[in-house]
């Protein structure tokens, strides 16, 4: 998913996505909720950096430790899911744990996604359909002179 920047709306980009059979979805740059996964990753990285700086620790080691920390849904870390192995840290680790080991935790991730969707859908409300000649008001993006 990308924002509607000119690099993603060009004829060349559309041609490339069509040739490679890539499904390209766009979101509004002024509506951060539409790209929640990326926004959440940025928020987590910023929190880690702030905490490391406040503790006078190395922010890069904090990011490394976060990448090696297993998540609740799958009991594997982001590094394990990306590279099929753990990465070295300052903590003592056996060589057996550093060897590649492909894990098939997609079923667990899908089950976690279904559970999150179930709880989200319990409180979500449907959108009212627009009819022809309905009045629609749109707030300008931040940084413009009006409506701030």
N, C-alpha and C positions, 0 to 999 in steps of 0.2 A: 504494500500500500504506500502510495506517495501523495504528496500535496500536488496541487494543480500548477506546478511551476512550468515555465516554458520548455525546459529540457524534457519534460514528460508528456508534453502535448504536441511535440513536433511530429512531422510526417515520418522522419527517420526512426524515431522511437516506436511509433505505432507499427511501422513496417517490421521492425525487429521483433517486437512482442508477438506479432501475428506469425512471423516465420518460425519462431521458436515455440509457438503455442503457449505463451505465457499469459495468464489472466492478470491483467493490470487493473487495479482498483485505485481510485483517487479519493482523497478526503480534503476537507476545507482547511486551509492553513490557519484560519482564525478560530477553529473549533478543535481544541486539543483533545477532547474526549474521544473524537473519532479515531484516534490512533493511540489508544490506551496502553498497549504493550510497550511501545517505544517511549511514551511519556513516563511510564512507571520505571523503566530501566534508567532513564535519565535521572529521575528523582532518587532512585536507590544509589546511583553512582555519586550524586551530589551529597547525599547524607553520609556515605562512607568517607568521602573526601573531607567534609567538615569535621566529622568525629575524629579522623586521624590527625588533622591539623590541630584540633583543640587538645588532643592527647599528646601532641608533639611526637607523633609516630610517622612513619613513612606511608604516605597515601597509596603508593604503588603496592606495598606489601598488604595493605588492607584490601585492595582490589584483588590481589592474588589469593588471599585467604577466602574472600567471598566466592571466588570462582571455584575453590576447592571444597566449599561447604555444601553438604548434601541438602537437597530440598525435601520438604515434608512429604510431597506427593509420591516421589519416586525413590527416595533414599539414594539417589545418585547426584553428583554435583554437576553444575553447568560444564565444567571442564571435562568430566567423564562423558557427558552426552555429546560434547563437541569433538573430542579427540580420542574417545574410547579408552582413556587412561587418566590417572591423576597426574597433576603436575607437582614438581618439587616445591617445597616450602622450607621455612626455617625449622619446622618441626621434624624430629627424626621420623623417617618413613622407611619401611622395609622395601627392598628391591622388588618383591613380589607385588606390592601395591602399585608400583610404577610401571608394571608391564601392561601392554594393551589388553583390554578385555571388553569385547563388544557386548553391550547390554541391550536388551529389548524391552525397554520400559514404556513403549508407546501406548500399550494397553492401559497402563496405570495413568499416564498423562491424559488419555482420552476419557477415562473414568472420572478423573478429577475435573476435567472440563465440563463433562455432563452434569456433575454434581453442582458446580458453580453456576452453570446455566439454569439448572432447576431452581436454585434459590434466587437467582436474579429474576427469572421469569415470574416467580410468585408475586413480586411487588411491581413489576414493570407494567406500564399502561400502554395500550395501543395508541397509535397516532390517528388523529382525525383526518379523513381523506379530504383533500381540497377539491372544490367544485369550480367549474368555469365561472369567471367573474368574481371570485372571492378576493377580498382585499388581503394583500400580503405585505407585511412590513419587515424590512431587513435592517438590522443594525450594522453600521459600517465597522470595518476592522479597526482595532486599536491603532493609534498613531495618526488617525485622521482628525481633522478639526472638530467634527461634529460628534455629539452624543457620548462624550467621555465621562 
